[in-house]
Amino acid sequence: MDEQQRIELEAAVFRRLVQHLRSRPDVQNIDLMNLSGFCRNCLAKWYKAAAEDLELDVDMNQARDEIYGMPYAEWKSRYQKDAPPEQLAAFEKGQQP
């Protein structure tokens, strides 16, 4: 596999991951954080950071729109639920060094 093929493969995998997350709005970000240590917001931050590395002008709202497939505020109002105390406790525990 040459470098261009590797880049195209990685891009295809990223697009598939994003599409999968868009198709599963029932999976809350706190679920993702507690299980994997990253969530949709993390992907948006990584997207923005990668854009900066490439000297592309992408702000956080644009990055979130790319990951969520809609404005973040709209996604939150449609899909985000309040996390139960046990999820919040697990999240806090996972954040400790």
C-alpha positions in Angstrom: 0.0 0.0 0.0 1.4 3.4 -0.9 1.0 6.6 1.0 -1.9 7.9 -1.0 -3.8 4.6 -0.6 -3.2 4.7 3.1 -4.5 8.2 3.4 -7.6 7.3 1.4 -8.2 4.2 3.5 -7.9 6.2 6.7 -10.2 8.9 5.4 -12.8 6.2 4.4 -12.6 4.6 7.9 -13.0 8.1 9.5 -16.1 8.8 7.4 -17.6 5.4 8.3 -17.0 6.1 12.0 -18.7 9.5 11.8 -21.6 8.0 9.8 -22.0 5.3 12.4 -22.1 7.8 15.3 -24.6 9.9 13.4 -26.8 6.9 13.0 -26.7 6.1 16.7 -27.9 9.3 18.5 -29.2 7.0 21.2 -25.7 6.5 22.3 -24.9 9.4 24.5 -21.5 11.1 24.6 -21.1 10.2 28.3 -21.6 6.5 27.3 -18.8 6.9 24.8 -16.5 8.6 27.3 -17.1 6.1 30.0 -16.5 3.1 27.6 -13.8 4.4 25.3 -12.4 7.7 26.7 -13.5 9.8 23.7 -16.8 11.0 22.3 -18.2 13.1 19.4 -16.9 16.3 21.0 -13.4 14.8 21.2 -13.6 13.9 17.4 -14.7 17.5 16.7 -11.7 18.8 18.7 -9.4 16.5 16.8 -11.0 17.5 13.5 -10.3 21.2 14.3 -6.8 20.5 15.5 -6.0 18.6 12.3 -7.4 21.5 10.2 -5.1 23.9 12.1 -2.2 21.6 11.4 -3.0 21.8 7.7 -3.5 25.6 8.1 -7.2 25.4 7.3 -9.7 27.8 8.8 -12.2 25.6 10.7 -13.8 26.8 13.9 -15.3 24.6 16.6 -18.8 25.0 15.4 -17.9 23.9 11.9 -16.0 20.9 13.3 -19.0 19.9 15.4 -21.3 20.3 12.5 -19.1 17.9 10.5 -19.2 15.3 13.3 -22.8 15.6 14.4 -24.2 16.1 10.9 -26.1 19.1 12.1 -25.6 22.1 14.4 -24.5 21.0 17.8 -27.3 22.9 19.6 -29.8 21.1 17.4 -28.3 17.7 18.2 -28.3 18.4 21.9 -31.9 19.5 21.9 -33.0 16.5 19.9 -30.9 13.7 21.4 -28.9 14.6 24.5 -30.4 13.4 27.8 -29.3 14.3 31.3 -26.8 11.7 32.6 -27.8 9.7 35.6 -25.7 10.2 38.8 -24.0 6.8 38.3 -22.8 7.8 34.8 -21.5 11.1 36.1 -19.7 9.3 38.9 -18.1 6.8 36.4 -17.1 9.8 34.2 -15.5 11.6 37.2 -13.7 8.4 38.2 -12.3 7.9 34.7 -11.0 11.5 34.7 -8.8 11.0 37.8 -5.1 10.3 37.2 
